[in-house]
Amino acid sequence: MLKPVETVKILQNNSHIKSFRAGEIIFHQGTEGNIMYGIIDGEVEMLVNDKVVETIKEGDVFGQGALLHSDHLRTSTARAKTDCQIAFLDQQHFIFAVQETPMFALEVMRSYSDRLRSLKFLI
């Protein structure tokens, strides 16, 4: 079974992989988003109101929430915790992946659910 980040890498070409240095902002809370991200290498911190709420690691995806909501707003800020290699998937390719690869959709939901579960234990 492919992890979501592996599907992201398959659906885009290598020109859509970007490097981020530790501390660099990937996107800001409250901004409009039309891209989801997959961590090829490194770790990303998710911040809400400038407070780190979780750290996402290699092999996982983030930013998909903005693709699903009608306002397309980011509910958090993503900041590279370490130097990172990040793959991108725009909304059009995300919808294609969900329609054509049901396992991708299930893995994205599993990832989202796992992250939500881990956050619930922190509250």
N, C-alpha and C positions, 0 to 999 in steps of 0.2 A: 504494500500500500504506500503510495506517494505521500510525503508530508506536503502541506500547502506550499511551502517555499520551493519545493522541487517542481511543483506545477507552475508556479510563478516563473521560475527559470526557463522551463520548457516553452511557455507561451510568449516570452519576450526574447530578444536577442541580446548578446553581450554588450551592445552599446547602451543598454538600459540598466547597467549595473553601475552604481556610484559608490565612491568611497567617502566616508565621513570620519573626521578626526574626533577623538574623545572630547566631549564637551560641546560639540557642534550640534545646533538645533536642526532637526529634520523637518518638523512642522510645528506650528504654534497653535495652542488652544484657541478656539473661536474663529480660526480662519477656515475658508472654504477648502474642501479637499476632493479631488477627483482621482486619486491614486491610492492604491494599497501597497504595502511594502512587505518584503520577505528578507529575513536576516540570513545572509549566506555565511557571514563570519562576524563575530563580535557580540556585543550586548547593547541593548537600547533601554533607557529609562523612560517610563511614562510618568508625566507630572500633571497634577491637577492643582490649579492655583499655586503653582511653584513648589508643590510638595510631591516628592517621589512616591508614587503609589504602587509601582511594580517595576520589575526589571524583566525584559523579554530577551531570550537567548537565541543563539544560532538555531536555525531550522524552523523558526516560528514566523508568523505573519502579524502585521498590525496595520491600523489605519483603515480597515475595511468598513468600519461603522459609518464613516462619512459617505461611503458609496451607497449605503443602504437607505439613508434618511433623506427626505425630500429637501431639507435645507443644506445638506452636504457639509455641515459644520463639524470641525474637529472638537471633540470633548476633552482632549488632553493635549499636552505638548510632548513631542517625542525628541529625546536628546540622546546622542551617542554616549554611552557610558565608557566604551572602549573604542578604539579604532574599529570601524565597521565596513563591511562590504554589503550593500543593500540592493536587492532587485526590486523593480517597479512593475506594477500592473495597473493600467488605467481602467476606467469604468467599463468601457466597451469590451476589453479583453476579460475583465472580471465576469461580466454577464455571460460572455461566450463560454468561459471556463465552467461556470455554474450550470449552464444549459447542456453543454457537451460532455462534461465530466462530473457526474453526480458525486463521485468519491471526493472530488475537490471541495464541493459544497459541504459535504459531511465533515471533512477534515477541518475546514475553516470553522464550522460550527463547534466541533470538538475543541479546537484550540481556544475559541472564544469562551466556551463553557468551562474549560479547565482554568483559564485565567480568572474568570468570575468566581469560581469556587475558591481559588487560592486567596483572592481578595476578601471574600466573605469571612474567612478565618482570621483576617487581620483586624476586622471591625470589632 
